[in-house]
């Protein structure tokens, strides 16, 4: 547990030196990975039980969150990402 904290804490410091618009962008794209890591840690410590197809649930949640942000907070998304989302999912 201590080794995990020793790896996580220093890796978060570079975010403090980024502009706020980039921090929001990092959160959007790192949220699925962070949720997966937290779930695996809780599973390893036996706080939660394994759920079949949990990776699919995490992906669906994070995709829904990203599309929610795209719809209601479009200023967060750079135009290149917005064009890609429009191409894949259509105009939302």
C-alpha positions as CSV (number, residue, x, y, z in Angstrom):
1,X,0.0,0.0,0.0
2,X,2.8,2.4,0.9
3,X,4.6,1.7,-2.4
4,X,1.4,2.6,-4.3
5,X,1.1,5.9,-2.5
6,X,4.8,6.6,-3.1
7,X,4.2,6.2,-6.8
8,X,0.9,8.1,-7.1
9,X,1.8,11.2,-5.1
10,X,4.9,12.3,-7.1
11,X,3.2,11.5,-10.4
12,X,0.4,14.0,-9.6
13,X,2.7,17.0,-9.1
14,X,3.2,17.9,-12.8
15,X,-0.5,18.6,-13.1
16,X,0.0,21.6,-10.8
17,X,2.1,23.3,-13.4
18,X,-0.3,22.8,-16.3
19,X,-2.9,25.5,-17.4
20,X,-6.4,24.9,-16.1
21,X,-7.8,24.0,-19.5
22,X,-5.3,21.2,-19.8
23,X,-6.1,19.8,-16.3
24,X,-9.7,19.4,-17.3
25,X,-8.6,17.6,-20.4
26,X,-6.4,15.3,-18.4
27,X,-9.3,14.5,-16.1
28,X,-11.6,13.6,-19.0
29,X,-9.2,11.1,-20.5
30,X,-7.6,9.7,-17.2
31,X,-10.9,9.1,-15.4
32,X,-11.5,5.6,-16.8
33,X,-7.9,4.5,-15.9
34,X,-8.2,6.0,-12.4
35,X,-11.6,4.3,-11.8
36,X,-10.1,1.0,-12.9
37,X,-7.1,1.4,-10.7
38,X,-9.2,2.3,-7.7
39,X,-11.6,-0.7,-8.3
40,X,-8.6,-3.1,-8.6
41,X,-7.1,-1.8,-5.4
42,X,-10.4,-2.2,-3.5
43,X,-10.8,-5.7,-5.0
44,X,-7.3,-6.6,-3.9
45,X,-8.0,-5.4,-0.4
46,X,-11.3,-7.3,-0.3
47,X,-13.5,-4.2,0.1
48,X,-15.5,-5.1,-3.0
49,X,-16.3,-8.3,-4.9
50,X,-15.3,-8.7,-8.5
51,X,-18.1,-7.9,-10.9
52,X,-18.3,-9.8,-14.2
53,X,-17.7,-7.4,-17.2
54,X,-16.6,-4.6,-14.8
55,X,-14.3,-3.2,-17.5
56,X,-17.3,-2.7,-19.7
57,X,-19.2,-0.9,-17.0
58,X,-16.2,1.4,-16.3
59,X,-15.9,2.1,-20.1
60,X,-19.6,2.9,-20.4
61,X,-19.6,5.2,-17.4
62,X,-16.5,7.1,-18.6
63,X,-17.9,7.4,-22.1
64,X,-21.2,8.7,-20.8
65,X,-19.3,11.2,-18.6
66,X,-17.2,12.4,-21.6
67,X,-20.3,12.8,-23.8
68,X,-22.1,14.6,-20.9
69,X,-19.2,17.0,-20.7
70,X,-19.1,17.4,-24.5
71,X,-22.9,18.3,-24.5
72,X,-23.1,20.7,-21.5
73,X,-19.5,21.9,-21.2
74,X,-18.2,22.1,-24.7
75,X,-15.6,24.7,-23.8
76,X,-13.6,22.0,-22.1
77,X,-13.2,20.0,-25.3
78,X,-10.6,21.2,-27.9
79,X,-12.2,21.5,-31.4
80,X,-10.2,18.5,-32.7
81,X,-11.8,16.2,-30.1
82,X,-15.2,17.7,-30.7
83,X,-14.9,17.0,-34.4
84,X,-13.9,13.4,-33.6
85,X,-16.9,12.9,-31.2
86,X,-19.2,14.4,-33.8
87,X,-17.8,12.0,-36.5
88,X,-18.2,8.9,-34.3
89,X,-21.5,9.6,-32.5
90,X,-23.1,12.2,-34.7
91,X,-24.1,15.6,-33.5
92,X,-25.1,15.4,-29.9
